[in-house]
Every structure is written in structure tokens, then in C-alpha cells.
């Protein structure tokens, strides 16, 4: 079993550390005297670079994997496209007019707000009501 120091010994040890904090050691390190006066310098010779690459390191053209070209991006139906434009486009137009300080007719502003609300509502209504199959991770073989 490990013996613990008594609290008095610990207090004395900490007190000694705090009292000597910041003082440098005045005695030289005896291990520095044991080093030889000079050490021989060894010159390293680098091998010359090769001009040729071995055949086993060259890539084999038959082993190269070329992925198939991805299919084109699908186009959403026009109603869903208009809803997404309302959700992202209407606030962008309103933000543009607010930042630039240009005047906008009040009817156009309310139309943009309505477009946003209708588009958001349409997208929420089109969401599936049941959750996805939990075992489908989307991997294709």
C-alpha cells in the first residue's frame, strides 16, 4: 500500500516551492562535463535521383476505375418550383429593396409576403405524412 505524506510535510514542501519560485539554479549541471569536447561530423551522401520509374510502380491502365457519368439533375414540377421560388426568392427580393433603400409599391410587398406564405404552406402540405423506411440507407449496388 502506498503511504501518503502527512499534511505538514506537504505544506512544508509547497512552502519551499513557493519560496524558491523564479530563482535560477546556481550549481552547474555535472552531466554537461561528461560530454566530449568535439563530436565528429558525419557527412551524409544522398543517392542520385533515378531517371526511370520501375514498371511495378507505374499505374496499370486496365486497373483504373472510371466512375460512370452522373445522371442530370432532376427538374422539379412547376408547382413545386414556384413554391421553392416563393420560399427563397420572395425574401431575397424584399431584402434587396430594404438594403438598397429603393421604394417598392405596397401591393408588391404584400404579394411577395403572400407568395412566401403560400409556397411554404404548399411545401409543408406536400411532405409525406409517414416517416421513411428506417432500414433504407440509400446505398445502391
NORMO-V147555 format. One record per pair of residues at least 4 apart in sequence whose ideal C-beta (glycine too) atoms are under 8 Angstrom apart, sorted by the first residue. I is the first residue (numbers start at 1). J is the second residue. D is the distance in Angstrom with one decimal. If there is no record, write none. Layout:
i->(I | I)
j->(J | J)
d->(D | D)
This chain:
i->(5 | 5 | 5 | 6 | 7 | 8 | 9 | 10 | 11 | 12 | 13 | 14 | 15 | 16 | 17 | 28 | 28 | 30 | 31 | 53 | 53 | 54 | 59 | 59 | 60 | 75 | 76 | 76 | 76 | 77 | 78 | 79 | 79 | 80 | 80 | 80 | 80 | 81 | 82 | 82 | 83 | 83 | 83 | 83 | 83 | 83 | 83 | 84 | 84 | 84 | 85 | 85 | 85 | 86 | 86 | 86 | 86 | 86 | 86 | 87 | 87 | 87 | 87 | 87 | 88 | 89 | 89 | 90 | 90 | 90 | 90 | 90 | 90 | 91 | 91 | 91 | 92 | 93 | 93 | 94 | 94 | 94 | 94 | 95 | 96 | 97 | 97 | 97 | 97 | 104 | 104 | 105 | 106 | 107 | 108 | 109 | 110 | 111 | 112 | 113 | 114 | 115 | 116 | 117 | 118 | 119 | 120 | 121 | 122 | 123 | 128 | 132)
j->(9 | 10 | 13 | 10 | 11 | 12 | 13 | 14 | 15 | 16 | 17 | 18 | 19 | 20 | 21 | 32 | 33 | 34 | 35 | 57 | 58 | 58 | 63 | 64 | 64 | 81 | 80 | 81 | 84 | 81 | 82 | 83 | 122 | 84 | 122 | 123 | 126 | 85 | 86 | 119 | 87 | 118 | 119 | 120 | 122 | 123 | 126 | 88 | 119 | 123 | 89 | 90 | 119 | 90 | 115 | 116 | 118 | 119 | 120 | 91 | 116 | 119 | 120 | 123 | 92 | 93 | 115 | 94 | 112 | 113 | 115 | 116 | 119 | 95 | 112 | 116 | 96 | 97 | 112 | 98 | 109 | 112 | 113 | 99 | 100 | 102 | 103 | 104 | 109 | 108 | 109 | 109 | 110 | 111 | 112 | 113 | 114 | 115 | 116 | 117 | 118 | 119 | 120 | 121 | 122 | 123 | 124 | 125 | 126 | 127 | 132 | 136)
d->(4.4 | 5.2 | 7.6 | 7.2 | 6.2 | 6.4 | 6.3 | 6.3 | 6.2 | 6.4 | 6.6 | 6.3 | 6.3 | 6.2 | 6.5 | 6.7 | 7.7 | 7.4 | 8.0 | 5.3 | 6.0 | 7.6 | 7.2 | 6.6 | 7.4 | 7.8 | 4.3 | 4.8 | 7.1 | 6.9 | 6.3 | 6.5 | 7.2 | 6.4 | 7.9 | 7.4 | 7.0 | 6.3 | 6.4 | 6.9 | 6.5 | 7.6 | 3.9 | 7.7 | 4.4 | 5.1 | 7.9 | 6.2 | 6.9 | 7.3 | 4.2 | 7.7 | 7.1 | 5.3 | 4.1 | 5.4 | 6.3 | 2.7 | 7.3 | 7.8 | 6.3 | 4.7 | 5.4 | 6.6 | 6.3 | 6.3 | 7.9 | 6.4 | 4.2 | 7.1 | 4.7 | 4.2 | 7.4 | 6.0 | 7.9 | 6.2 | 6.4 | 6.7 | 5.8 | 6.3 | 6.8 | 5.5 | 7.6 | 6.1 | 6.2 | 5.3 | 7.9 | 4.7 | 7.9 | 5.3 | 5.4 | 7.2 | 6.4 | 6.2 | 6.5 | 6.6 | 6.2 | 6.2 | 6.6 | 6.5 | 6.0 | 6.0 | 6.2 | 6.2 | 6.2 | 6.5 | 6.4 | 6.3 | 6.3 | 7.2 | 7.8 | 6.4)
